[in-house]
Amino acid sequence: MINLSKNIAIIPSRLGSKRIRQKNIRKFCSKPILYWTLKNLKQSKLFSRIIITSESSKVLRVANNLGFKEFLKRKKKLSKDYISTDEVIVDAIKTLEKKYDFENVCCIYPCSPFLEKSDLIKAYKLIQKDKNGFAFGVSNYEHPIQRSLGYNKRSRKLSINNKNLFFKRTQDLKDMYHDVGQFYFAHKNTWLKKINKTRYGVKIPSWRSIDIDNNDDWKKAELIFKSLRKNG
């Protein structure tokens, strides 16, 4: 049984983005992309509170219009390019635990239109079994990363990165996985303390694990999302 009152969701949403301008509030399938993330979280019914944290009044205003009810104004020092997500979430937890009683924190990135309740439930169950657990979505590389190539931009010459594995058959290579950048679920003490986290992966299919990092990713994600909505 999931104790919803002990779970909160925190969405870190900066205004600035280097490759996609105002990425977190840009229109995605006719709505700011934040809308789809919030909709998914509300429909999951896994969290007693859904909180957005941003340094930008514009982002918070858009979020308010979309139905977000709880906000944290992020400190400017936590809004720079090289600040980690961990630092932002830890700061938010320290502020929130002064007002609310909660145990588990799920960080969800604002550009997560493919987020599904089933993934979050699997992550929740993993951290219930291990209080030091840190669960997040992963997907396997579609092509074996062991057969990757280096590319010289000037000469256009290719180099083999791993000669021991490059000429092996695909079926003989071990599957490798990467973080899909959607969510991170852990007990609040796991976020706060610098302990040895046990990392757990929730497998997400590649078609639902698009890391929207540039305009090509954005277009691809919209096409898939529109197709799913049409056929859903």
Residue pairs with C-beta under 8 A, 6 or more apart in sequence:
2 46
2 121
2 124
4 45
4 46
4 47
4 48
5 48
5 101
5 102
6 48
6 101
6 102
6 103
6 104
7 46
7 47
7 48
7 102
7 103
7 104
7 105
7 106
7 124
8 47
8 48
8 49
8 50
8 51
8 96
8 100
8 102
8 104
8 105
8 106
9 41
9 46
9 47
9 49
9 50
9 51
9 105
9 106
9 107
9 108
10 51
10 52
10 53
10 89
10 92
10 93
10 96
10 105
10 106
10 107
10 108
11 34
11 37
11 38
11 50
11 51
11 52
11 53
11 107
11 108
11 109
11 110
12 53
12 54
12 74
12 85
12 88
12 89
12 92
12 107
12 109
12 110
13 24
13 25
13 34
13 52
13 53
13 54
13 56
13 59
13 63
13 110
14 24
14 54
14 55
14 56
14 59
14 74
14 79
15 22
15 24
15 25
15 54
15 55
15 56
15 58
15 59
16 79
16 81
17 23
17 24
18 81
19 213
19 214
19 215
20 26
20 212
20 213
20 214
20 215
20 218
23 33
23 111
23 212
24 32
24 33
24 34
24 54
24 59
24 110
24 111
25 32
25 33
25 34
25 58
25 59
25 62
26 32
26 33
26 218
27 33
28 36
28 111
28 113
28 218
28 221
28 222
28 225
29 36
29 113
29 222
29 225
29 226
29 229
31 66
32 62
32 66
33 110
33 111
33 113
33 212
34 52
34 59
34 62
34 63
34 66
34 68
34 110
35 66
36 112
36 113
36 225
37 108
37 109
37 110
37 111
37 112
37 113
37 115
38 50
38 63
38 66
38 67
38 68
40 112
40 113
40 115
40 116
40 117
41 47
41 50
41 108
41 115
42 50
42 67
43 117
44 117
44 120
45 117
46 106
46 117
46 120
46 121
46 124
47 106
48 102
49 70
49 100
49 102
50 68
50 69
50 70
51 70
51 71
51 72
51 92
51 96
52 59
52 60
52 63
52 68
52 70
52 71
52 72
52 110
53 71
53 72
53 73
53 74
53 88
53 92
54 60
54 63
54 71
54 72
54 73
54 74
55 73
55 74
55 75
55 76
55 78
55 79
60 71
60 73
63 71
64 71
72 92
72 95
72 96
74 88
74 91
75 91
77 83
78 87
78 88
78 91
85 107
85 184
86 191
89 105
89 107
89 184
89 191
90 191
90 192
93 105
93 188
93 191
93 192
94 192
96 102
97 188
102 188
103 187
103 188
104 124
104 127
104 185
104 186
104 187
104 188
105 185
105 186
105 187
105 188
105 191
106 120
106 123
106 183
106 184
106 185
107 183
107 184
107 185
108 115
108 182
108 183
109 181
109 182
109 183
111 212
112 182
112 183
113 221
113 225
114 182
114 208
114 209
114 210
114 221
114 224
114 225
115 182
115 183
116 208
119 137
119 182
119 183
119 202
119 204
120 183
120 185
122 135
122 202
123 135
123 136
123 137
123 183
123 185
123 200
123 202
124 135
124 185
126 133
126 135
126 185
126 200
126 202
127 133
127 134
127 135
127 185
127 186
127 187
127 190
127 200
130 198
130 200
131 187
131 189
131 190
132 187
132 190
132 195
132 196
132 197
132 198
133 186
133 187
133 190
133 197
133 198
133 199
133 200
134 184
134 185
134 186
134 190
134 197
134 198
134 199
134 200
135 184
135 185
135 186
135 199
135 200
135 201
135 202
136 179
136 180
136 182
136 183
136 184
136 185
136 199
136 200
136 201
136 202
137 179
137 180
137 181
137 182
137 183
137 201
137 202
137 203
137 204
137 209
138 177
138 178
138 179
138 180
138 201
138 202
138 203
138 204
139 177
139 178
139 180
139 203
139 204
139 205
139 206
139 209
140 175
140 176
140 177
140 178
140 203
140 206
141 175
141 176
141 177
141 178
142 206
144 165
144 170
144 173
144 176
145 176
146 162
146 165
146 166
146 168
146 173
146 174
146 176
147 162
147 165
147 166
147 170
147 173
148 161
148 162
149 158
149 159
149 160
149 161
150 158
150 159
150 160
150 161
151 157
151 158
151 159
152 158
152 159
160 166
165 173
177 201
177 203
180 204
180 209
180 211
181 211
182 204
182 209
186 197
190 197
207 224
210 217
210 220
210 221
210 224
211 217
212 218
212 221
